[in-house]
């Protein structure tokens, strides 16, 4: 087919270079002489075009993708036929494939892998909304443009959900490294099959290799049917439990447990990306761009410096100006600054005062799990900003389903204070917690040893206050131990926690 380089199709498209080839067609970089721009042309092999089924599948690809207009789908510009050679004209994407990027890097940063998964999922969601299933989701079919954005291409074996025939005869289509179990068995497929394949792509981005290998494609396909996916966190320990849970659900062999549709998947991927950004305090590559597109519910979990990156010299200069202004205001007002967060907008009951806490006083607590319950978000419960939240990990089957009696977050009131009340601000009430106190130089490692129960109950409102029975004793650590999630919710959200002590009388 290389002899076709230099020829013109329909007197308009000049074929400049071959950039890809497959069993049905060859892809060329071409020049549109009418609009004077580069394009990509998929030219069907002449010998294949004589097969009416193959020809119809090729034409169907053009019709299917022509319906789709999405920033993460390579768009169809034109279609035609030249001397018995059908062709499709696509927008030309300058860059590499996702497969090439994985081969070059080995494995991608966690947040970047999530960002690409979100962009691919959004593209698939557009296709599914038009009743089109891709059926060959793989990193070879994802192009990364000059700005790093992902674009899904090659809907060559896609078909509409209401279409019969052509590929409904039980033949397995798709690359077996990424094939869903139902597709491997020749069953009818829907959007959940694309979700499974995307899960395998996400696994490969994170680990640097596909999950299954075999002597041939059939043996690999059967592993997708019969074997469990390898555990992500054993191969990528820094991946969060939330991300591992999302991947597990994407690749569940039971369709009743797999994500039912792309919108549900995208929501969890977006949350996982926000959590990764909060844990690391930074973003890399395409993750920086995708973070800006997250809905408010996910964006509020992301630290401000990640949401609004500034040049480092600009940040230093801005901080210097703020310090000077604050110092001048305090000197003018004759006010001495206090340690920690201060009282903020929390109003203490009569006869009580807010305990001042350091901004580093909050820590997550997960002694029955991996000792990480969104560690990077913990400080948000004492920042006196109700718009930021710490959340537990997602427990879709409840804490009991994860074999946990509870998880929590605690405050360090060093050197110690006799707190008589605690206020918990939570936008999703209905959950239950026990409140404990502890002394010593560090928080007890076990919930069953070293903690003293001081109060607790059900969080019934968004500003719930609990009385604490410290019995005249000063405790350094105050733990909110969550024992039951809100009805119908997989997690608990806490925006603020405040401690109150008896007002100190001046002498």
Secondary structure, 3 states (H helix, E strand, C coil): CHHHCCCEECCCEEEEEEEEECCCEEEEEEEECCCCEEEEEEEECHHHHCCHHHHHHHHHHHHHHHCCCCCCECCEEEEEEECCEEEEEEECCCCEEHHHHHHHHCCCCHHHHHHHHHHHHHHHHHHHHCCEECCCCCHHHEEECCCCCEEECCCCCCEECCCCCCCCCCCCCCCCCCCCHHHHCCCCCCHHHHHHHHHHHHHHHHHCCCCCCCCCHHHHHHHHHHCCCCCHHHHCCCCCHHHHHHHHHHCCCCCCCCCCCHHHHHHHHHHHHHHHHHHHCCCCCHHHHHHCCCCHHHHCCCCHHHHCCCCHHHHHHHHHHHHHHHHHHHHHHCCCCCCCCCCCCCCCCCCEEECCCCCCCEEEECCCCCCCCCHHHHHHHHCCCCCCCEECCCCCCHHHHCCCCCEEEEEEEEEEECEEEEEEECCCCCCEEEEEEECCCCCCCECCECCEEEEEEECCCCEEEEECCCCCCCEEEEEEEEEECCCCCCCCEECEEEEEEECCCCC
